[in-house]
Amino acid sequence: MEWMNRAAPRSAQPAGTTVTPIAGAPAPHHNGRPKKTRTGFSPIRLVGFFVVVAASLVVLGAIYLAAFGGKVSPEKKFVDESKMQAVFLSGGQVYFGKIKALNSSYVGVTDIYYLRVNQQVQPNQQSTNGASQAQDISLVKLGCELHGPEDQMLINRDQVIFWENLKTDGQVAKAVEAYVKANPDGQKCETNTQGANATTPTTPATNTNTTTPKKP
């Protein structure tokens, strides 16, 4: 009967025969499902990638804070970059220059000057102590000292009593302006040899004020 013919199995292909695929026919699939091709990153790999990047940024930030230290101080906004600043230290020393960094750890200063006081005894003028002294105050550019410092200083924050902006018409600002005009090529240090290993630096200086004691 007809339904028996439909249910009958197809005859097996004779041994030794070759089946030629029809042009344009789809390639056979395993288990009847197309083979998947992976492209790009999986969601898990993307999450891992971003975790690694975030961790790297945190480590770099920690290294930066350890190297440059401290949180930027709110008072940094009061630094007038068009003017010089005076930094007063707890030991009595005063440095003049440009404040470039100001945080909880240190104060960074460049273009540095400081005052040098030379005491001179006047033998012809007698005082109650038997001698009279005149003070010769000069402004010295940092850099020609014996140890040869660079024109940059990091001062511990706990050593700074206070700092202030300087007026452009003040004595220090005018002395610095005169020094810069007199040394257009920058600072030049001269040394005089005294023995095999000893040198005495001659530091360029600009007089800011000279006072002479009054006669008694």
DAFENJO-V432657 format. One record per residue. N is the residue number from 1. RES is the residue in one small letter. NEAR is the number of other C-alpha atoms within 8 Angstrom. D_FIRST is the distance of its C-alpha to the first C-alpha in whole Angstrom. Layout:
N_RES_NEAR_D_FIRST ; N_RES_NEAR_D_FIRST
This chain:
1_m_4_0 ; 2_e_5_4 ; 3_w_6_6 ; 4_m_7_5 ; 5_n_7_7 ; 6_r_6_9 ; 7_a_6_10 ; 8_a_6_11 ; 9_p_4_15 ; 10_r_4_16 ; 11_s_4_18 ; 12_a_4_22 ; 13_q_5_25 ; 14_p_5_26 ; 15_a_4_30 ; 16_g_4_33 ; 17_t_6_31 ; 18_t_4_33 ; 19_v_4_31 ; 20_t_4_34 ; 21_p_5_34 ; 22_i_5_33 ; 23_a_4_37 ; 24_g_4_37 ; 25_a_6_34 ; 26_p_4_36 ; 27_a_4_37 ; 28_p_5_35 ; 29_h_8_36 ; 30_h_7_36 ; 31_n_4_34 ; 32_g_6_33 ; 33_r_6_36 ; 34_p_6_39 ; 35_k_6_42 ; 36_k_4_45 ; 37_t_4_48 ; 38_r_4_52 ; 39_t_4_54 ; 40_g_4_58 ; 41_f_7_59 ; 42_s_6_57 ; 43_p_6_59 ; 44_i_7_60 ; 45_r_8_62 ; 46_l_9_63 ; 47_v_8_65 ; 48_g_8_66 ; 49_f_8_68 ; 50_f_8_70 ; 51_v_8_71 ; 52_v_8_72 ; 53_v_8_74 ; 54_a_8_75 ; 55_a_8_77 ; 56_s_8_78 ; 57_l_8_80 ; 58_v_8_82 ; 59_v_8_83 ; 60_l_8_84 ; 61_g_8_86 ; 62_a_8_88 ; 63_i_8_89 ; 64_y_9_91 ; 65_l_9_92 ; 66_a_7_93 ; 67_a_6_95 ; 68_f_6_96 ; 69_g_9_97 ; 70_g_9_98 ; 71_k_7_96 ; 72_v_8_98 ; 73_s_8_101 ; 74_p_5_101 ; 75_e_7_105 ; 76_k_10_103 ; 77_k_6_103 ; 78_f_5_107 ; 79_v_9_107 ; 80_d_8_109 ; 81_e_7_107 ; 82_s_4_110 ; 83_k_10_113 ; 84_m_14_114 ; 85_q_13_114 ; 86_a_12_116 ; 87_v_12_115 ; 88_f_12_117 ; 89_l_11_117 ; 90_s_8_118 ; 91_g_5_120 ; 92_g_6_122 ; 93_q_7_121 ; 94_v_10_120 ; 95_y_11_117 ; 96_f_12_117 ; 97_g_12_114 ; 98_k_12_110 ; 99_i_13_108 ; 100_k_8_104 ; 101_a_9_103 ; 102_l_12_103 ; 103_n_12_101 ; 104_s_10_102 ; 105_s_10_102 ; 106_y_13_105 ; 107_v_13_106 ; 108_g_12_106 ; 109_v_14_109 ; 110_t_11_109 ; 111_d_10_112 ; 112_i_13_115 ; 113_y_11_118 ; 114_y_11_121 ; 115_l_10_125 ; 116_r_8_127 ; 117_v_8_131 ; 118_n_7_133 ; 119_q_8_137 ; 120_q_8_140 ; 121_v_8_143 ; 122_q_10_146 ; 123_p_7_149 ; 124_n_4_152 ; 125_q_8_150 ; 126_q_12_151 ; 127_s_9_149 ; 128_t_5_150 ; 129_n_6_148 ; 130_g_6_150 ; 131_a_11_147 ; 132_s_12_145 ; 133_q_10_142 ; 134_a_12_140 ; 135_q_11_136 ; 136_d_12_135 ; 137_i_12_131 ; 138_s_12_129 ; 139_l_15_125 ; 140_v_12_123 ; 141_k_12_120 ; 142_l_12_117 ; 143_g_9_117 ; 144_c_13_120 ; 145_e_9_120 ; 146_l_7_121 ; 147_h_4_117 ; 148_g_7_116 ; 149_p_9_114 ; 150_e_7_111 ; 151_d_9_111 ; 152_q_10_109 ; 153_m_8_109 ; 154_l_8_107 ; 155_i_10_109 ; 156_n_9_108 ; 157_r_10_108 ; 158_d_7_110 ; 159_q_9_113 ; 160_v_12_113 ; 161_i_9_115 ; 162_f_7_114 ; 163_w_9_114 ; 164_e_7_115 ; 165_n_10_114 ; 166_l_10_117 ; 167_k_8_119 ; 168_t_7_119 ; 169_d_6_123 ; 170_g_8_124 ; 171_q_7_126 ; 172_v_8_123 ; 173_a_12_121 ; 174_k_10_124 ; 175_a_12_124 ; 176_v_10_121 ; 177_e_8_121 ; 178_a_9_124 ; 179_y_10_123 ; 180_v_9_120 ; 181_k_7_122 ; 182_a_6_124 ; 183_n_8_121 ; 184_p_6_119 ; 185_d_4_117 ; 186_g_6_117 ; 187_q_8_118 ; 188_k_6_120 ; 189_c_9_122 ; 190_e_8_125 ; 191_t_8_126 ; 192_n_8_129 ; 193_t_9_129 ; 194_q_8_131 ; 195_g_6_131 ; 196_a_5_128 ; 197_n_6_125 ; 198_a_7_126 ; 199_t_10_126 ; 200_t_9_127 ; 201_p_11_125 ; 202_t_9_127 ; 203_t_10_125 ; 204_p_9_125 ; 205_a_9_126 ; 206_t_11_127 ; 207_n_10_130 ; 208_t_10_129 ; 209_n_7_133 ; 210_t_9_136 ; 211_t_7_138 ; 212_t_7_142 ; 213_p_7_144 ; 214_k_4_146 ; 215_k_6_150 ; 216_p_4_151
